[in-house]
Amino acid sequence: MEFDDEKYCNFSLLEKRQGQKIVLGLVNTQSDELEDKEVLLKRLEEANKHVDPKQICIATQYGFASTEAGNLISEEGQWRKLDLVHELAESLNA
């Protein structure tokens, strides 16, 4: 589920998915701009209010080449984004 944009972060929708794994697409894949980790952690906290944290997985919004032409993101930017996803996932397991 895409939650990379604040205006689409209606986490109450997650309540309909009790008992299922939920993959939150928190990290945008279309630009090099790295998201603020603290903002994303707050989104995770909000999601945790609606479902058991053990149901939640973290991912990018979608793939890095989500269009035929690709996206304007460097390889370095892609690795930084994947590192951020890893850090967020570790915070779920802490």
Jmol script that loads the backbone (N, CA, C; Angstrom):
load data "model"
ATOM      1  N   MET A   1       0.850  -1.164   0.000  1.00  0.00           N
ATOM      2  CA  MET A   1       0.000   0.000   0.000  1.00  0.00           C
ATOM      3  C   MET A   1       0.896   1.227   0.000  1.00  0.00           C
ATOM      4  N   GLU A   2       0.592   2.168  -0.857  1.00  0.00           N
ATOM      5  CA  GLU A   2       1.426   3.366  -0.968  1.00  0.00           C
ATOM      6  C   GLU A   2       1.078   4.368   0.130  1.00  0.00           C
ATOM      7  N   PHE A   3       2.084   4.717   0.916  1.00  0.00           N
ATOM      8  CA  PHE A   3       1.934   5.721   1.962  1.00  0.00           C
ATOM      9  C   PHE A   3       3.118   6.674   1.937  1.00  0.00           C
ATOM     10  N   ASP A   4       3.617   6.986   0.749  1.00  0.00           N
ATOM     11  CA  ASP A   4       4.793   7.839   0.636  1.00  0.00           C
ATOM     12  C   ASP A   4       4.440   9.315   0.640  1.00  0.00           C
ATOM     13  N   ASP A   5       3.167   9.654   0.571  1.00  0.00           N
ATOM     14  CA  ASP A   5       2.727  11.049   0.526  1.00  0.00           C
ATOM     15  C   ASP A   5       1.790  11.304   1.703  1.00  0.00           C
ATOM     16  N   GLU A   6       2.080  12.327   2.478  1.00  0.00           N
ATOM     17  CA  GLU A   6       1.317  12.639   3.685  1.00  0.00           C
ATOM     18  C   GLU A   6      -0.185  12.721   3.422  1.00  0.00           C
ATOM     19  N   LYS A   7      -0.579  13.266   2.286  1.00  0.00           N
ATOM     20  CA  LYS A   7      -2.016  13.452   2.034  1.00  0.00           C
ATOM     21  C   LYS A   7      -2.753  12.135   1.809  1.00  0.00           C
ATOM     22  N   TYR A   8      -2.024  11.039   1.587  1.00  0.00           N
ATOM     23  CA  TYR A   8      -2.660   9.742   1.381  1.00  0.00           C
ATOM     24  C   TYR A   8      -2.467   8.799   2.567  1.00  0.00           C
ATOM     25  N   CYS A   9      -2.055   9.322   3.696  1.00  0.00           N
ATOM     26  CA  CYS A   9      -1.736   8.480   4.849  1.00  0.00           C
ATOM     27  C   CYS A   9      -2.947   8.277   5.757  1.00  0.00           C
ATOM     28  N   ASN A  10      -3.964   7.623   5.250  1.00  0.00           N
ATOM     29  CA  ASN A  10      -5.139   7.286   6.040  1.00  0.00           C
ATOM     30  C   ASN A  10      -4.962   5.858   6.552  1.00  0.00           C
ATOM     31  N   PHE A  11      -4.284   5.733   7.671  1.00  0.00           N
ATOM     32  CA  PHE A  11      -3.939   4.414   8.181  1.00  0.00           C
ATOM     33  C   PHE A  11      -5.130   3.669   8.766  1.00  0.00           C
ATOM     34  N   SER A  12      -6.262   4.334   8.942  1.00  0.00           N
ATOM     35  CA  SER A  12      -7.442   3.627   9.441  1.00  0.00           C
ATOM     36  C   SER A  12      -7.881   2.535   8.460  1.00  0.00           C
ATOM     37  N   LEU A  13      -7.496   2.660   7.192  1.00  0.00           N
ATOM     38  CA  LEU A  13      -7.809   1.624   6.199  1.00  0.00           C
ATOM     39  C   LEU A  13      -7.189   0.280   6.572  1.00  0.00           C
ATOM     40  N   LEU A  14      -6.120   0.322   7.342  1.00  0.00           N
ATOM     41  CA  LEU A  14      -5.426  -0.910   7.715  1.00  0.00           C
ATOM     42  C   LEU A  14      -6.269  -1.789   8.628  1.00  0.00           C
ATOM     43  N   GLU A  15      -7.214  -1.194   9.333  1.00  0.00           N
ATOM     44  CA  GLU A  15      -8.042  -1.945  10.276  1.00  0.00           C
ATOM     45  C   GLU A  15      -8.829  -3.054   9.580  1.00  0.00           C
ATOM     46  N   LYS A  16      -9.058  -2.913   8.297  1.00  0.00           N
ATOM     47  CA  LYS A  16      -9.789  -3.932   7.537  1.00  0.00           C
ATOM     48  C   LYS A  16      -8.899  -5.124   7.200  1.00  0.00           C
ATOM     49  N   ARG A  17      -7.641  -5.065   7.551  1.00  0.00           N
ATOM     50  CA  ARG A  17      -6.672  -6.111   7.212  1.00  0.00           C
ATOM     51  C   ARG A  17      -6.112  -6.787   8.459  1.00  0.00           C
ATOM     52  N   GLN A  18      -6.908  -6.921   9.488  1.00  0.00           N
ATOM     53  CA  GLN A  18      -6.452  -7.573  10.710  1.00  0.00           C
ATOM     54  C   GLN A  18      -6.013  -9.004  10.405  1.00  0.00           C
ATOM     55  N   GLY A  19      -4.878  -9.394  10.964  1.00  0.00           N
ATOM     56  CA  GLY A  19      -4.367 -10.747  10.797  1.00  0.00           C
ATOM     57  C   GLY A  19      -3.590 -10.990   9.514  1.00  0.00           C
ATOM     58  N   GLN A  20      -3.463  -9.989   8.664  1.00  0.00           N
ATOM     59  CA  GLN A  20      -2.738 -10.142   7.403  1.00  0.00           C
ATOM     60  C   GLN A  20      -1.450  -9.326   7.439  1.00  0.00           C
ATOM     61  N   LYS A  21      -0.457  -9.761   6.686  1.00  0.00           N
ATOM     62  CA  LYS A  21       0.755  -8.955   6.517  1.00  0.00           C
ATOM     63  C   LYS A  21       0.408  -7.747   5.664  1.00  0.00           C
ATOM     64  N   ILE A  22       0.938  -6.598   6.046  1.00  0.00           N
ATOM     65  CA  ILE A  22       0.687  -5.354   5.326  1.00  0.00           C
ATOM     66  C   ILE A  22       2.032  -4.744   4.971  1.00  0.00           C
ATOM     67  N   VAL A  23       2.239  -4.477   3.703  1.00  0.00           N
ATOM     68  CA  VAL A  23       3.485  -3.865   3.248  1.00  0.00           C
ATOM     69  C   VAL A  23       3.206  -2.394   2.975  1.00  0.00           C
ATOM     70  N   LEU A  24       3.846  -1.533   3.765  1.00  0.00           N
ATOM     71  CA  LEU A  24       3.668  -0.093   3.613  1.00  0.00           C
ATOM     72  C   LEU A  24       4.736   0.456   2.681  1.00  0.00           C
ATOM     73  N   GLY A  25       4.328   1.028   1.570  1.00  0.00           N
ATOM     74  CA  GLY A  25       5.247   1.676   0.641  1.00  0.00           C
ATOM     75  C   GLY A  25       5.497   3.102   1.096  1.00  0.00           C
ATOM     76  N   LEU A  26       6.462   3.276   1.989  1.00  0.00           N
ATOM     77  CA  LEU A  26       6.711   4.579   2.607  1.00  0.00           C
ATOM     78  C   LEU A  26       7.748   5.419   1.875  1.00  0.00           C
ATOM     79  N   VAL A  27       8.611   4.789   1.098  1.00  0.00           N
ATOM     80  CA  VAL A  27       9.751   5.487   0.510  1.00  0.00           C
ATOM     81  C   VAL A  27       9.514   5.690  -0.989  1.00  0.00           C
ATOM     82  N   ASN A  28       9.535   6.943  -1.415  1.00  0.00           N
ATOM     83  CA  ASN A  28       9.306   7.311  -2.806  1.00  0.00           C
ATOM     84  C   ASN A  28      10.481   6.862  -3.670  1.00  0.00           C
ATOM     85  N   THR A  29      10.191   6.356  -4.851  1.00  0.00           N
ATOM     86  CA  THR A  29      11.241   5.843  -5.739  1.00  0.00           C
ATOM     87  C   THR A  29      11.448   6.695  -6.984  1.00  0.00           C
ATOM     88  N   GLN A  30      10.840   7.856  -7.034  1.00  0.00           N
ATOM     89  CA  GLN A  30      10.894   8.647  -8.261  1.00  0.00           C
ATOM     90  C   GLN A  30      11.883   9.799  -8.225  1.00  0.00           C
ATOM     91  N   SER A  31      12.511  10.045  -7.078  1.00  0.00           N
ATOM     92  CA  SER A  31      13.494  11.128  -7.015  1.00  0.00           C
ATOM     93  C   SER A  31      14.617  10.764  -6.056  1.00  0.00           C
ATOM     94  N   ASP A  32      15.720  11.485  -6.168  1.00  0.00           N
ATOM     95  CA  ASP A  32      16.871  11.271  -5.288  1.00  0.00           C
ATOM     96  C   ASP A  32      16.654  11.816  -3.878  1.00  0.00           C
ATOM     97  N   GLU A  33      15.657  12.659  -3.705  1.00  0.00           N
ATOM     98  CA  GLU A  33      15.439  13.276  -2.393  1.00  0.00           C
ATOM     99  C   GLU A  33      15.128  12.196  -1.356  1.00  0.00           C
ATOM    100  N   LEU A  34      15.941  12.165  -0.298  1.00  0.00           N
ATOM    101  CA  LEU A  34      15.776  11.160   0.744  1.00  0.00           C
ATOM    102  C   LEU A  34      14.765  11.656   1.775  1.00  0.00           C
ATOM    103  N   GLU A  35      13.821  10.807   2.100  1.00  0.00           N
ATOM    104  CA  GLU A  35      12.805  11.150   3.072  1.00  0.00           C
ATOM    105  C   GLU A  35      13.417  11.323   4.458  1.00  0.00           C
ATOM    106  N   ASP A  36      12.756  12.109   5.282  1.00  0.00           N
ATOM    107  CA  ASP A  36      13.168  12.311   6.667  1.00  0.00           C
ATOM    108  C   ASP A  36      12.781  11.062   7.465  1.00  0.00           C
ATOM    109  N   LYS A  37      13.763  10.409   8.044  1.00  0.00           N
ATOM    110  CA  LYS A  37      13.517   9.172   8.784  1.00  0.00           C
ATOM    111  C   LYS A  37      12.525   9.391   9.920  1.00  0.00           C
ATOM    112  N   GLU A  38      12.613  10.516  10.599  1.00  0.00           N
ATOM    113  CA  GLU A  38      11.705  10.790  11.718  1.00  0.00           C
ATOM    114  C   GLU A  38      10.257  10.897  11.248  1.00  0.00           C
ATOM    115  N   VAL A  39      10.038  11.499  10.097  1.00  0.00           N
ATOM    116  CA  VAL A  39       8.685  11.597   9.533  1.00  0.00           C
ATOM    117  C   VAL A  39       8.148  10.199   9.244  1.00  0.00           C
ATOM    118  N   LEU A  40       8.981   9.354   8.676  1.00  0.00           N
ATOM    119  CA  LEU A  40       8.552   7.994   8.358  1.00  0.00           C
ATOM    120  C   LEU A  40       8.306   7.173   9.619  1.00  0.00           C
ATOM    121  N   LEU A  41       9.107   7.388  10.648  1.00  0.00           N
ATOM    122  CA  LEU A  41       8.877   6.692  11.916  1.00  0.00           C
ATOM    123  C   LEU A  41       7.541   7.115  12.526  1.00  0.00           C
ATOM    124  N   LYS A  42       7.181   8.384  12.368  1.00  0.00           N
ATOM    125  CA  LYS A  42       5.873   8.843  12.856  1.00  0.00           C
ATOM    126  C   LYS A  42       4.744   8.181  12.081  1.00  0.00           C
ATOM    127  N   ARG A  43       4.932   7.970  10.788  1.00  0.00           N
ATOM    128  CA  ARG A  43       3.916   7.265   9.996  1.00  0.00           C
ATOM    129  C   ARG A  43       3.777   5.822  10.478  1.00  0.00           C
ATOM    130  N   LEU A  44       4.901   5.201  10.810  1.00  0.00           N
ATOM    131  CA  LEU A  44       4.842   3.844  11.350  1.00  0.00           C
ATOM    132  C   LEU A  44       4.095   3.818  12.676  1.00  0.00           C
ATOM    133  N   GLU A  45       4.358   4.797  13.531  1.00  0.00           N
ATOM    134  CA  GLU A  45       3.648   4.883  14.808  1.00  0.00           C
ATOM    135  C   GLU A  45       2.147   5.002  14.578  1.00  0.00           C
ATOM    136  N   GLU A  46       1.762   5.806  13.604  1.00  0.00           N
ATOM    137  CA  GLU A  46       0.347   5.975  13.288  1.00  0.00           C
ATOM    138  C   GLU A  46      -0.246   4.658  12.784  1.00  0.00           C
ATOM    139  N   ALA A  47       0.469   3.962  11.922  1.00  0.00           N
ATOM    140  CA  ALA A  47      -0.013   2.667  11.425  1.00  0.00           C
ATOM    141  C   ALA A  47      -0.173   1.675  12.570  1.00  0.00           C
ATOM    142  N   ASN A  48       0.742   1.714  13.530  1.00  0.00           N
ATOM    143  CA  ASN A  48       0.694   0.800  14.673  1.00  0.00           C
ATOM    144  C   ASN A  48      -0.536   1.010  15.540  1.00  0.00           C
ATOM    145  N   LYS A  49      -1.159   2.162  15.439  1.00  0.00           N
ATOM    146  CA  LYS A  49      -2.389   2.422  16.197  1.00  0.00           C
ATOM    147  C   LYS A  49      -3.574   1.650  15.621  1.00  0.00           C
ATOM    148  N   HIS A  50      -3.447   1.192  14.393  1.00  0.00           N
ATOM    149  CA  HIS A  50      -4.573   0.571  13.700  1.00  0.00           C
ATOM    150  C   HIS A  50      -4.435  -0.933  13.496  1.00  0.00           C
ATOM    151  N   VAL A  51      -3.214  -1.449  13.539  1.00  0.00           N
ATOM    152  CA  VAL A  51      -2.983  -2.895  13.393  1.00  0.00           C
ATOM    153  C   VAL A  51      -1.817  -3.310  14.287  1.00  0.00           C
ATOM    154  N   ASP A  52      -1.738  -4.593  14.522  1.00  0.00           N
ATOM    155  CA  ASP A  52      -0.627  -5.148  15.286  1.00  0.00           C
ATOM    156  C   ASP A  52       0.675  -4.869  14.530  1.00  0.00           C
ATOM    157  N   PRO A  53       1.668  -4.275  15.191  1.00  0.00           N
ATOM    158  CA  PRO A  53       2.938  -3.972  14.522  1.00  0.00           C
ATOM    159  C   PRO A  53       3.590  -5.189  13.859  1.00  0.00           C
ATOM    160  N   LYS A  54       3.299  -6.395  14.338  1.00  0.00           N
ATOM    161  CA  LYS A  54       3.869  -7.604  13.741  1.00  0.00           C
ATOM    162  C   LYS A  54       3.331  -7.863  12.340  1.00  0.00           C
ATOM    163  N   GLN A  55       2.245  -7.190  11.971  1.00  0.00           N
ATOM    164  CA  GLN A  55       1.673  -7.350  10.631  1.00  0.00           C
ATOM    165  C   GLN A  55       2.381  -6.479   9.602  1.00  0.00           C
ATOM    166  N   ILE A  56       3.145  -5.489  10.057  1.00  0.00           N
ATOM    167  CA  ILE A  56       3.659  -4.451   9.166  1.00  0.00           C
ATOM    168  C   ILE A  56       5.033  -4.801   8.603  1.00  0.00           C
ATOM    169  N   CYS A  57       5.162  -4.604   7.296  1.00  0.00           N
ATOM    170  CA  CYS A  57       6.436  -4.696   6.581  1.00  0.00           C
ATOM    171  C   CYS A  57       6.669  -3.344   5.905  1.00  0.00           C
ATOM    172  N   ILE A  58       7.919  -3.028   5.619  1.00  0.00           N
ATOM    173  CA  ILE A  58       8.281  -1.747   5.012  1.00  0.00           C
ATOM    174  C   ILE A  58       8.847  -2.000   3.619  1.00  0.00           C
ATOM    175  N   ALA A  59       8.514  -1.104   2.692  1.00  0.00           N
ATOM    176  CA  ALA A  59       9.032  -1.225   1.329  1.00  0.00           C
ATOM    177  C   ALA A  59       9.087   0.154   0.683  1.00  0.00           C
ATOM    178  N   THR A  60       9.635   0.164  -0.516  1.00  0.00           N
ATOM    179  CA  THR A  60       9.547   1.376  -1.326  1.00  0.00           C
ATOM    180  C   THR A  60       8.127   1.469  -1.884  1.00  0.00           C
ATOM    181  N   GLN A  61       7.797   2.637  -2.369  1.00  0.00           N
ATOM    182  CA  GLN A  61       6.469   2.888  -2.937  1.00  0.00           C
ATOM    183  C   GLN A  61       6.177   1.888  -4.052  1.00  0.00           C
ATOM    184  N   TYR A  62       7.105   1.716  -4.951  1.00  0.00           N
ATOM    185  CA  TYR A  62       7.101   0.691  -5.989  1.00  0.00           C
ATOM    186  C   TYR A  62       8.510   0.610  -6.541  1.00  0.00           C
ATOM    187  N   GLY A  63       8.716  -0.058  -7.662  1.00  0.00           N
ATOM    188  CA  GLY A  63      10.066  -0.256  -8.178  1.00  0.00           C
ATOM    189  C   GLY A  63      10.736   1.026  -8.643  1.00  0.00           C
ATOM    190  N   PHE A  64      12.040   0.972  -8.808  1.00  0.00           N
ATOM    191  CA  PHE A  64      12.798   2.152  -9.223  1.00  0.00           C
ATOM    192  C   PHE A  64      12.643   2.454 -10.709  1.00  0.00           C
ATOM    193  N   ALA A  65      12.139   1.517 -11.476  1.00  0.00           N
ATOM    194  CA  ALA A  65      11.880   1.756 -12.904  1.00  0.00           C
ATOM    195  C   ALA A  65      10.401   1.486 -13.164  1.00  0.00           C
ATOM    196  N   SER A  66       9.558   2.277 -12.532  1.00  0.00           N
ATOM    197  CA  SER A  66       8.120   2.022 -12.575  1.00  0.00           C
ATOM    198  C   SER A  66       7.454   2.495 -13.863  1.00  0.00           C
ATOM    199  N   THR A  67       8.213   3.150 -14.716  1.00  0.00           N
ATOM    200  CA  THR A  67       7.700   3.536 -16.030  1.00  0.00           C
ATOM    201  C   THR A  67       8.679   3.032 -17.085  1.00  0.00           C
ATOM    202  N   GLU A  68       8.242   2.966 -18.308  1.00  0.00           N
ATOM    203  CA  GLU A  68       9.112   2.478 -19.384  1.00  0.00           C
ATOM    204  C   GLU A  68      10.385   3.313 -19.497  1.00  0.00           C
ATOM    205  N   ALA A  69      10.237   4.620 -19.311  1.00  0.00           N
ATOM    206  CA  ALA A  69      11.387   5.526 -19.403  1.00  0.00           C
ATOM    207  C   ALA A  69      12.229   5.518 -18.130  1.00  0.00           C
ATOM    208  N   GLY A  70      11.722   4.916 -17.070  1.00  0.00           N
ATOM    209  CA  GLY A  70      12.429   4.928 -15.797  1.00  0.00           C
ATOM    210  C   GLY A  70      12.134   6.201 -15.028  1.00  0.00           C
ATOM    211  N   ASN A  71      12.829   6.391 -13.933  1.00  0.00           N
ATOM    212  CA  ASN A  71      12.658   7.574 -13.095  1.00  0.00           C
ATOM    213  C   ASN A  71      13.981   8.313 -12.983  1.00  0.00           C
ATOM    214  N   LEU A  72      13.904   9.582 -12.639  1.00  0.00           N
ATOM    215  CA  LEU A  72      15.109  10.404 -12.506  1.00  0.00           C
ATOM    216  C   LEU A  72      15.713  10.215 -11.119  1.00  0.00           C
ATOM    217  N   ILE A  73      16.284   9.051 -10.914  1.00  0.00           N
ATOM    218  CA  ILE A  73      16.926   8.753  -9.639  1.00  0.00           C
ATOM    219  C   ILE A  73      18.233   8.026  -9.942  1.00  0.00           C
ATOM    220  N   SER A  74      19.289   8.469  -9.289  1.00  0.00           N
ATOM    221  CA  SER A  74      20.606   7.883  -9.527  1.00  0.00           C
ATOM    222  C   SER A  74      20.723   6.526  -8.833  1.00  0.00           C
ATOM    223  N   GLU A  75      21.713   5.762  -9.238  1.00  0.00           N
ATOM    224  CA  GLU A  75      21.958   4.485  -8.571  1.00  0.00           C
ATOM    225  C   GLU A  75      22.287   4.723  -7.096  1.00  0.00           C
ATOM    226  N   GLU A  76      23.091   5.746  -6.826  1.00  0.00           N
ATOM    227  CA  GLU A  76      23.427   6.082  -5.434  1.00  0.00           C
ATOM    228  C   GLU A  76      22.161   6.414  -4.643  1.00  0.00           C
ATOM    229  N   GLY A  77      21.267   7.171  -5.260  1.00  0.00           N
ATOM    230  CA  GLY A  77      20.004   7.516  -4.605  1.00  0.00           C
ATOM    231  C   GLY A  77      19.168   6.284  -4.308  1.00  0.00           C
ATOM    232  N   GLN A  78      19.176   5.331  -5.222  1.00  0.00           N
ATOM    233  CA  GLN A  78      18.437   4.088  -5.009  1.00  0.00           C
ATOM    234  C   GLN A  78      18.992   3.331  -3.803  1.00  0.00           C
ATOM    235  N   TRP A  79      20.316   3.260  -3.706  1.00  0.00           N
ATOM    236  CA  TRP A  79      20.927   2.564  -2.568  1.00  0.00           C
ATOM    237  C   TRP A  79      20.625   3.272  -1.252  1.00  0.00           C
ATOM    238  N   ARG A  80      20.640   4.605  -1.265  1.00  0.00           N
ATOM    239  CA  ARG A  80      20.304   5.350  -0.039  1.00  0.00           C
ATOM    240  C   ARG A  80      18.867   5.046   0.391  1.00  0.00           C
ATOM    241  N   LYS A  81      17.975   4.976  -0.567  1.00  0.00           N
ATOM    242  CA  LYS A  81      16.568   4.681  -0.263  1.00  0.00           C
ATOM    243  C   LYS A  81      16.424   3.263   0.302  1.00  0.00           C
ATOM    244  N   LEU A  82      17.139   2.303  -0.279  1.00  0.00           N
ATOM    245  CA  LEU A  82      17.077   0.938   0.234  1.00  0.00           C
ATOM    246  C   LEU A  82      17.676   0.849   1.637  1.00  0.00           C
ATOM    247  N   ASP A  83      18.744   1.605   1.888  1.00  0.00           N
ATOM    248  CA  ASP A  83      19.310   1.660   3.243  1.00  0.00           C
ATOM    249  C   ASP A  83      18.284   2.208   4.229  1.00  0.00           C
ATOM    250  N   LEU A  84      17.532   3.221   3.812  1.00  0.00           N
ATOM    251  CA  LEU A  84      16.499   3.799   4.671  1.00  0.00           C
ATOM    252  C   LEU A  84      15.407   2.769   4.958  1.00  0.00           C
ATOM    253  N   VAL A  85      14.984   2.028   3.954  1.00  0.00           N
ATOM    254  CA  VAL A  85      13.986   0.973   4.164  1.00  0.00           C
ATOM    255  C   VAL A  85      14.514  -0.036   5.183  1.00  0.00           C
ATOM    256  N   HIS A  86      15.784  -0.403   5.058  1.00  0.00           N
ATOM    257  CA  HIS A  86      16.401  -1.348   5.993  1.00  0.00           C
ATOM    258  C   HIS A  86      16.399  -0.784   7.417  1.00  0.00           C
ATOM    259  N   GLU A  87      16.765   0.474   7.574  1.00  0.00           N
ATOM    260  CA  GLU A  87      16.769   1.106   8.899  1.00  0.00           C
ATOM    261  C   GLU A  87      15.366   1.126   9.501  1.00  0.00           C
ATOM    262  N   LEU A  88      14.369   1.434   8.695  1.00  0.00           N
ATOM    263  CA  LEU A  88      12.991   1.452   9.183  1.00  0.00           C
ATOM    264  C   LEU A  88      12.544   0.053   9.600  1.00  0.00           C
ATOM    265  N   ALA A  89      12.911  -0.944   8.802  1.00  0.00           N
ATOM    266  CA  ALA A  89      12.547  -2.322   9.130  1.00  0.00           C
ATOM    267  C   ALA A  89      13.196  -2.748  10.445  1.00  0.00           C
ATOM    268  N   GLU A  90      14.432  -2.354  10.654  1.00  0.00           N
ATOM    269  CA  GLU A  90      15.104  -2.680  11.915  1.00  0.00           C
ATOM    270  C   GLU A  90      14.402  -2.027  13.096  1.00  0.00           C
ATOM    271  N   SER A  91      13.886  -0.816  12.904  1.00  0.00           N
ATOM    272  CA  SER A  91      13.187  -0.137  13.995  1.00  0.00           C
ATOM    273  C   SER A  91      11.892  -0.865  14.353  1.00  0.00           C
ATOM    274  N   LEU A  92      11.289  -1.564  13.398  1.00  0.00           N
ATOM    275  CA  LEU A  92      10.091  -2.357  13.686  1.00  0.00           C
ATOM    276  C   LEU A  92      10.421  -3.539  14.582  1.00  0.00           C
ATOM    277  N   ASN A  93      11.612  -4.077  14.415  1.00  0.00           N
ATOM    278  CA  ASN A  93      12.016  -5.261  15.170  1.00  0.00           C
ATOM    279  C   ASN A  93      12.677  -4.925  16.499  1.00  0.00           C
ATOM    280  N   ALA A  94      12.862  -3.646  16.770  1.00  0.00           N
ATOM    281  CA  ALA A  94      13.545  -3.235  18.014  1.00  0.00           C
ATOM    282  C   ALA A  94      12.641  -3.381  19.221  1.00  0.00           C
TER     283      ALA A  94
END
end "model"
wireframe off; spacefill off
backbone 0.3
color backbone group
